[in-house]
Every structure is written in C-alpha cells, then in structure tokens.
C-alpha cells in the first residue's frame, strides 16, 4: 500500500463509516483499467467501511485512511475476486488488482465531514 500525503488532523475512515471515494481499478496481469469513477458517466462511489460490502483488500486497505488522502492498494487475488475472477470486468481467475482510491467524504456517527 502506498499513501499520498494526508492532511494533518483529518478524520480517519473507521469501521461502519459511510465513505465516498474516487477509485480506479487496474488488473495486474493485463495492466488494463476495468473501472474508474472518474470516467465519463461515472460518479464517486459510496460504501460502508469495514463490513464486507466491497472486496476484502479494499475494505481493509482503506481503514485508517484520512479525509483527502489517496491510497494505492496492491490487492492479491484472495483479497479481490479470487478463483472466480470477475469476467464481465476482464478480471481473470486469481487476478490481482491495483486500486488508486481517494477519500472524498467520511460520514460516521456525527455530522458528515
């Protein structure tokens, strides 16, 4: 995992938070982009952190990320789509993934940050 500069004192992603991100995913084996929220017609992605709503590598890799931070995740197949892959997106069985994810907002138990 690579971490770009995060603002000092920024809120951090915690289990159960609702997080909105920009994300781009690339298949390691082919170096092909399979998804990006920055592509035309796409919008930022929102999910609940740490509860299994996204692939394990992403779910665990963003815990502790700061608001405004960009993380680059290197996700092995067992923490991605595993032996089944995700053929519709061009992810082969046992394919590894690279993700670049920017934290746009974090909503925890308090007001949206």
Protein Blocks (a to p, Z undefined) as FASTA:
>chain_A
ZZddddehiacddehiacddddddddfklopafbdfkbghiacddddehilpacfklmmm
mgopaehiacdddddfklmnmjnopmknopaehiacddddddfbdcdfbdcZZ
